Amino acid sequence: MDRSEISGGEGGGRRYLDGQLLIAMPVMGDPRFERSVIYLCAHSAEGAMGIMVNRPAGSIDFPGLLVQLDIIKKADQIKLPENAESLKVLRGGPVETGRGFVLHSADFFIQDATLRIDDDICLTATVDILKAIAKGSGPRHAILALGYAGWAAGQLESEIQENGWLHCDADADLIFGSDVEEKYARALRKIGIDPGMLSNEAGHA
Protein backbone atom coordinates (compact mmCIF):
# COMPACT_ATOMS: atom_id res chain seq x y z
CA MET A 1 0.00 0.00 0.00
CA ASP A 2 1.53 3.30 -1.05
CA ARG A 3 1.88 5.74 1.83
CA SER A 4 1.08 8.67 -0.49
CA GLU A 5 -2.36 7.18 -1.13
CA ILE A 6 -3.30 6.94 2.52
CA SER A 7 -1.76 9.91 4.30
CA GLY A 8 -4.08 12.66 5.40
CA GLY A 9 -7.20 11.28 3.82
CA GLU A 10 -9.02 14.59 3.99
CA GLY A 11 -10.07 14.55 0.34
CA GLY A 12 -13.77 13.82 -0.09
CA GLY A 13 -14.48 14.52 3.57
CA ARG A 14 -13.08 11.16 4.76
CA ARG A 15 -10.62 11.06 7.60
CA TYR A 16 -8.26 8.13 7.85
CA LEU A 17 -6.84 7.04 11.17
CA ASP A 18 -3.33 5.84 10.30
CA GLY A 19 -0.96 6.87 13.06
CA GLN A 20 -3.75 6.72 15.68
CA LEU A 21 -4.45 4.27 18.48
CA LEU A 22 -7.57 2.12 18.42
CA ILE A 23 -8.96 1.11 21.82
CA ALA A 24 -11.39 -1.81 21.97
CA MET A 25 -14.72 -1.13 23.67
CA PRO A 26 -16.00 -3.75 26.14
CA VAL A 27 -18.83 -4.54 23.69
CA MET A 28 -16.22 -5.79 21.21
CA GLY A 29 -17.60 -9.20 20.24
CA ASP A 30 -14.34 -10.62 18.92
CA PRO A 31 -12.30 -12.29 21.70
CA ARG A 32 -9.11 -11.86 19.63
CA PHE A 33 -9.37 -8.09 20.17
CA GLU A 34 -10.84 -7.95 23.66
CA ARG A 35 -9.22 -5.14 25.72
CA SER A 36 -6.78 -4.48 22.89
CA VAL A 37 -4.89 -1.32 22.02
CA ILE A 38 -3.89 -1.23 18.34
CA TYR A 39 -1.56 1.19 16.59
CA LEU A 40 -2.90 1.77 13.07
CA CYS A 41 -0.05 1.62 10.57
CA ALA A 42 -2.17 2.08 7.44
CA HIS A 43 -5.76 3.09 6.76
CA SER A 44 -7.27 3.93 3.41
CA ALA A 45 -10.34 3.29 1.27
CA GLU A 46 -8.84 -0.15 0.60
CA GLY A 47 -8.75 -1.23 4.24
CA ALA A 48 -6.59 -0.97 7.35
CA MET A 49 -3.64 -2.66 9.04
CA GLY A 50 -2.47 -2.28 12.62
CA ILE A 51 -0.35 -3.80 15.37
CA MET A 52 -1.68 -4.72 18.83
CA VAL A 53 0.67 -3.17 21.39
CA ASN A 54 -0.67 -4.70 24.61
CA ARG A 55 -0.66 -8.49 24.13
CA PRO A 56 2.47 -10.36 25.24
CA ALA A 57 3.45 -13.23 22.95
CA GLY A 58 3.63 -15.66 25.85
CA SER A 59 6.84 -17.55 26.47
CA ILE A 60 8.76 -16.08 23.51
CA ASP A 61 11.46 -13.55 24.38
CA PHE A 62 13.58 -11.54 21.99
CA PRO A 63 16.98 -13.17 22.71
CA GLY A 64 15.40 -16.61 22.24
CA LEU A 65 13.84 -15.49 18.97
CA LEU A 66 17.23 -14.27 17.70
CA VAL A 67 18.65 -17.72 18.39
CA GLN A 68 15.69 -19.41 16.64
CA LEU A 69 16.26 -17.24 13.56
CA ASP A 70 20.02 -17.98 13.56
CA ILE A 71 20.80 -14.28 14.00
CA ILE A 72 22.90 -15.04 17.09
CA LYS A 73 24.26 -18.22 18.68
CA LYS A 74 22.78 -19.36 21.98
CA ALA A 75 26.07 -18.63 23.77
CA ASP A 76 25.91 -15.00 22.59
CA GLN A 77 22.58 -14.25 24.29
CA ILE A 78 24.40 -12.88 27.33
CA LYS A 79 26.33 -10.40 25.16
CA LEU A 80 23.25 -8.63 23.79
CA PRO A 81 22.85 -4.88 24.42
CA GLU A 82 20.39 -3.99 27.16
CA ASN A 83 17.64 -2.70 24.87
CA ALA A 84 17.77 -5.96 22.88
CA GLU A 85 17.48 -8.07 26.04
CA SER A 86 14.45 -6.12 27.21
CA LEU A 87 12.69 -5.75 23.83
CA LYS A 88 9.07 -6.79 24.14
CA VAL A 89 7.72 -9.55 21.87
CA LEU A 90 3.98 -9.07 21.40
CA ARG A 91 1.10 -10.72 19.60
CA GLY A 92 0.43 -8.15 16.90
CA GLY A 93 -2.79 -9.67 15.61
CA PRO A 94 -4.35 -12.78 14.09
CA VAL A 95 -3.03 -12.34 10.52
CA GLU A 96 0.36 -13.82 9.46
CA THR A 97 1.29 -14.76 13.02
CA GLY A 98 4.57 -16.32 11.87
CA ARG A 99 5.82 -13.00 10.56
CA GLY A 100 7.55 -10.34 12.63
CA PHE A 101 6.82 -6.61 12.46
CA VAL A 102 8.93 -4.08 14.33
CA LEU A 103 7.30 -0.81 15.38
CA HIS A 104 10.08 1.57 16.26
CA SER A 105 11.21 5.14 16.81
CA ALA A 106 12.11 7.19 13.75
CA ASP A 107 15.85 7.28 14.54
CA PHE A 108 16.29 4.10 12.46
CA PHE A 109 15.45 3.74 8.78
CA ILE A 110 16.20 1.15 6.08
CA GLN A 111 15.73 2.43 2.54
CA ASP A 112 12.90 0.61 0.71
CA ALA A 113 12.09 -1.45 3.82
CA THR A 114 10.94 1.00 6.49
CA LEU A 115 7.51 2.64 6.37
CA ARG A 116 7.42 6.03 8.11
CA ILE A 117 3.96 6.24 9.66
CA ASP A 118 4.35 9.62 11.34
CA ASP A 119 7.17 11.87 12.53
CA ASP A 120 8.00 9.63 15.49
CA ILE A 121 7.06 6.06 14.54
CA CYS A 122 8.08 3.69 11.75
CA LEU A 123 7.39 0.08 10.81
CA THR A 124 10.01 -2.33 9.49
CA ALA A 125 9.35 -5.99 8.71
CA THR A 126 12.74 -7.29 7.54
CA VAL A 127 15.28 -9.36 9.44
CA ASP A 128 17.85 -6.54 9.02
CA ILE A 129 16.30 -4.53 11.83
CA LEU A 130 16.55 -7.53 14.18
CA LYS A 131 20.24 -7.86 13.31
CA ALA A 132 20.75 -4.13 13.96
CA ILE A 133 19.04 -4.34 17.37
CA ALA A 134 21.16 -7.38 18.28
CA LYS A 135 24.32 -5.38 17.44
CA GLY A 136 23.20 -2.31 19.36
CA SER A 137 22.76 -0.20 16.23
CA GLY A 138 18.97 -0.39 16.03
CA PRO A 139 16.31 2.14 17.04
CA ARG A 140 16.21 3.54 20.56
CA HIS A 141 12.63 2.36 21.08
CA ALA A 142 11.05 -0.71 19.51
CA ILE A 143 8.58 -3.55 19.98
CA LEU A 144 8.48 -6.74 17.94
CA ALA A 145 5.00 -8.00 17.05
CA LEU A 146 4.18 -11.42 15.64
CA GLY A 147 1.30 -11.02 13.20
CA TYR A 148 -0.96 -8.04 12.61
CA ALA A 149 -4.61 -6.98 12.60
CA GLY A 150 -6.20 -6.37 9.20
CA TRP A 151 -9.52 -4.99 7.98
CA ALA A 152 -11.08 -5.14 4.52
CA ALA A 153 -12.38 -2.00 2.78
CA GLY A 154 -14.98 -0.27 4.96
CA GLN A 155 -14.78 -2.89 7.73
CA LEU A 156 -13.02 -0.76 10.33
CA GLU A 157 -15.35 2.18 9.68
CA SER A 158 -18.33 -0.12 10.30
CA GLU A 159 -16.86 -1.45 13.54
CA ILE A 160 -16.22 2.11 14.78
CA GLN A 161 -19.81 3.12 13.92
CA GLU A 162 -21.05 0.11 15.89
CA ASN A 163 -19.07 1.37 18.91
CA GLY A 164 -16.52 -1.44 18.69
CA TRP A 165 -13.58 0.96 18.87
CA LEU A 166 -12.54 4.31 20.29
CA HIS A 167 -9.53 6.09 18.84
CA CYS A 168 -7.07 8.72 19.99
CA ASP A 169 -3.75 10.27 19.07
CA ALA A 170 -0.77 7.95 19.30
CA ASP A 171 1.44 8.13 22.34
CA ALA A 172 4.99 6.78 22.08
CA ASP A 173 5.01 5.85 25.76
CA LEU A 174 1.84 3.80 25.31
CA ILE A 175 3.26 2.03 22.26
CA PHE A 176 6.76 1.30 23.56
CA GLY A 177 6.18 1.28 27.33
CA SER A 178 7.20 -1.82 29.26
CA ASP A 179 3.97 -2.01 31.32
CA VAL A 180 2.14 -4.04 28.68
CA GLU A 181 -0.68 -5.14 31.00
CA GLU A 182 -1.49 -1.53 31.96
CA LYS A 183 -1.73 -0.11 28.44
CA TYR A 184 -5.47 -0.66 27.99
CA ALA A 185 -6.40 1.24 31.17
CA ARG A 186 -3.85 3.95 30.37
CA ALA A 187 -5.21 4.38 26.84
CA LEU A 188 -8.75 4.81 28.17
CA ARG A 189 -7.60 7.31 30.77
CA LYS A 190 -5.75 9.22 28.03
CA ILE A 191 -9.13 10.00 26.42
CA GLY A 192 -10.78 10.76 29.75
CA ILE A 193 -12.55 7.45 30.38
CA ASP A 194 -12.41 5.65 33.72
CA PRO A 195 -11.81 1.95 32.91
CA GLY A 196 -13.96 1.00 35.91
CA MET A 197 -16.97 2.76 34.39
CA LEU A 198 -16.71 0.67 31.23
CA SER A 199 -16.17 -2.76 32.74
CA ASN A 200 -19.86 -3.18 33.61
CA GLU A 201 -20.76 -2.93 29.94
CA ALA A 202 -18.87 -6.08 28.97
CA GLY A 203 -21.09 -8.76 27.49
CA HIS A 204 -23.92 -6.45 26.46
CA ALA A 205 -24.60 -6.35 22.74
C-alpha positions as CSV (number, residue, x, y, z in Angstrom):
1,M,0.0,0.0,0.0
2,D,1.5,3.3,-1.0
3,R,1.9,5.7,1.8
4,S,1.1,8.7,-0.5
5,E,-2.4,7.2,-1.1
6,I,-3.3,6.9,2.5
7,S,-1.8,9.9,4.3
8,G,-4.1,12.7,5.4
9,G,-7.2,11.3,3.8
10,E,-9.0,14.6,4.0
11,G,-10.1,14.5,0.3
12,G,-13.8,13.8,-0.1
13,G,-14.5,14.5,3.6
14,R,-13.1,11.2,4.8
15,R,-10.6,11.1,7.6
16,Y,-8.3,8.1,7.9
17,L,-6.8,7.0,11.2
18,D,-3.3,5.8,10.3
19,G,-1.0,6.9,13.1
20,Q,-3.7,6.7,15.7
21,L,-4.4,4.3,18.5
22,L,-7.6,2.1,18.4
23,I,-9.0,1.1,21.8
24,A,-11.4,-1.8,22.0
25,M,-14.7,-1.1,23.7
26,P,-16.0,-3.7,26.1
27,V,-18.8,-4.5,23.7
28,M,-16.2,-5.8,21.2
29,G,-17.6,-9.2,20.2
30,D,-14.3,-10.6,18.9
31,P,-12.3,-12.3,21.7
32,R,-9.1,-11.9,19.6
33,F,-9.4,-8.1,20.2
34,E,-10.8,-7.9,23.7
35,R,-9.2,-5.1,25.7
36,S,-6.8,-4.5,22.9
37,V,-4.9,-1.3,22.0
38,I,-3.9,-1.2,18.3
39,Y,-1.6,1.2,16.6
40,L,-2.9,1.8,13.1
41,C,0.0,1.6,10.6
42,A,-2.2,2.1,7.4
43,H,-5.8,3.1,6.8
44,S,-7.3,3.9,3.4
45,A,-10.3,3.3,1.3
46,E,-8.8,-0.1,0.6
47,G,-8.7,-1.2,4.2
48,A,-6.6,-1.0,7.3
49,M,-3.6,-2.7,9.0
50,G,-2.5,-2.3,12.6
51,I,-0.4,-3.8,15.4
52,M,-1.7,-4.7,18.8
53,V,0.7,-3.2,21.4
54,N,-0.7,-4.7,24.6
55,R,-0.7,-8.5,24.1
56,P,2.5,-10.4,25.2
57,A,3.5,-13.2,23.0
58,G,3.6,-15.7,25.9
59,S,6.8,-17.6,26.5
60,I,8.8,-16.1,23.5
61,D,11.5,-13.6,24.4
62,F,13.6,-11.5,22.0
63,P,17.0,-13.2,22.7
64,G,15.4,-16.6,22.2
65,L,13.8,-15.5,19.0
66,L,17.2,-14.3,17.7
67,V,18.6,-17.7,18.4
68,Q,15.7,-19.4,16.6
69,L,16.3,-17.2,13.6
70,D,20.0,-18.0,13.6
71,I,20.8,-14.3,14.0
72,I,22.9,-15.0,17.1
73,K,24.3,-18.2,18.7
74,K,22.8,-19.4,22.0
75,A,26.1,-18.6,23.8
76,D,25.9,-15.0,22.6
77,Q,22.6,-14.2,24.3
78,I,24.4,-12.9,27.3
79,K,26.3,-10.4,25.2
80,L,23.2,-8.6,23.8
81,P,22.9,-4.9,24.4
82,E,20.4,-4.0,27.2
83,N,17.6,-2.7,24.9
84,A,17.8,-6.0,22.9
85,E,17.5,-8.1,26.0
86,S,14.4,-6.1,27.2
87,L,12.7,-5.8,23.8
88,K,9.1,-6.8,24.1
89,V,7.7,-9.5,21.9
90,L,4.0,-9.1,21.4
91,R,1.1,-10.7,19.6
92,G,0.4,-8.2,16.9
93,G,-2.8,-9.7,15.6
94,P,-4.3,-12.8,14.1
95,V,-3.0,-12.3,10.5
96,E,0.4,-13.8,9.5
97,T,1.3,-14.8,13.0
98,G,4.6,-16.3,11.9
99,R,5.8,-13.0,10.6
100,G,7.5,-10.3,12.6
101,F,6.8,-6.6,12.5
102,V,8.9,-4.1,14.3
103,L,7.3,-0.8,15.4
104,H,10.1,1.6,16.3
105,S,11.2,5.1,16.8
106,A,12.1,7.2,13.8
107,D,15.9,7.3,14.5
108,F,16.3,4.1,12.5
109,F,15.4,3.7,8.8
110,I,16.2,1.1,6.1
111,Q,15.7,2.4,2.5
112,D,12.9,0.6,0.7
113,A,12.1,-1.4,3.8
114,T,10.9,1.0,6.5
115,L,7.5,2.6,6.4
116,R,7.4,6.0,8.1
117,I,4.0,6.2,9.7
118,D,4.3,9.6,11.3
119,D,7.2,11.9,12.5
120,D,8.0,9.6,15.5
121,I,7.1,6.1,14.5
122,C,8.1,3.7,11.7
123,L,7.4,0.1,10.8
124,T,10.0,-2.3,9.5
125,A,9.3,-6.0,8.7
126,T,12.7,-7.3,7.5
127,V,15.3,-9.4,9.4
128,D,17.8,-6.5,9.0
129,I,16.3,-4.5,11.8
130,L,16.5,-7.5,14.2
131,K,20.2,-7.9,13.3
132,A,20.7,-4.1,14.0
133,I,19.0,-4.3,17.4
134,A,21.2,-7.4,18.3
135,K,24.3,-5.4,17.4
136,G,23.2,-2.3,19.4
137,S,22.8,-0.2,16.2
138,G,19.0,-0.4,16.0
139,P,16.3,2.1,17.0
140,R,16.2,3.5,20.6
141,H,12.6,2.4,21.1
142,A,11.0,-0.7,19.5
143,I,8.6,-3.5,20.0
144,L,8.5,-6.7,17.9
145,A,5.0,-8.0,17.0
146,L,4.2,-11.4,15.6
147,G,1.3,-11.0,13.2
148,Y,-1.0,-8.0,12.6
149,A,-4.6,-7.0,12.6
150,G,-6.2,-6.4,9.2
151,W,-9.5,-5.0,8.0
152,A,-11.1,-5.1,4.5
153,A,-12.4,-2.0,2.8
154,G,-15.0,-0.3,5.0
155,Q,-14.8,-2.9,7.7
156,L,-13.0,-0.8,10.3
157,E,-15.3,2.2,9.7
158,S,-18.3,-0.1,10.3
159,E,-16.9,-1.4,13.5
160,I,-16.2,2.1,14.8
161,Q,-19.8,3.1,13.9
162,E,-21.0,0.1,15.9
163,N,-19.1,1.4,18.9
164,G,-16.5,-1.4,18.7
165,W,-13.6,1.0,18.9
166,L,-12.5,4.3,20.3
167,H,-9.5,6.1,18.8
168,C,-7.1,8.7,20.0
169,D,-3.7,10.3,19.1
170,A,-0.8,7.9,19.3
171,D,1.4,8.1,22.3
172,A,5.0,6.8,22.1
173,D,5.0,5.9,25.8
174,L,1.8,3.8,25.3
175,I,3.3,2.0,22.3
176,F,6.8,1.3,23.6
177,G,6.2,1.3,27.3
178,S,7.2,-1.8,29.3
179,D,4.0,-2.0,31.3
180,V,2.1,-4.0,28.7
181,E,-0.7,-5.1,31.0
182,E,-1.5,-1.5,32.0
183,K,-1.7,-0.1,28.4
184,Y,-5.5,-0.7,28.0
185,A,-6.4,1.2,31.2
186,R,-3.9,3.9,30.4
187,A,-5.2,4.4,26.8
188,L,-8.8,4.8,28.2
189,R,-7.6,7.3,30.8
190,K,-5.7,9.2,28.0
191,I,-9.1,10.0,26.4
192,G,-10.8,10.8,29.7
193,I,-12.6,7.5,30.4
194,D,-12.4,5.7,33.7
195,P,-11.8,1.9,32.9
196,G,-14.0,1.0,35.9
197,M,-17.0,2.8,34.4
198,L,-16.7,0.7,31.2
199,S,-16.2,-2.8,32.7
200,N,-19.9,-3.2,33.6
201,E,-20.8,-2.9,29.9
202,A,-18.9,-6.1,29.0
203,G,-21.1,-8.8,27.5
204,H,-23.9,-6.4,26.5
205,A,-24.6,-6.4,22.7
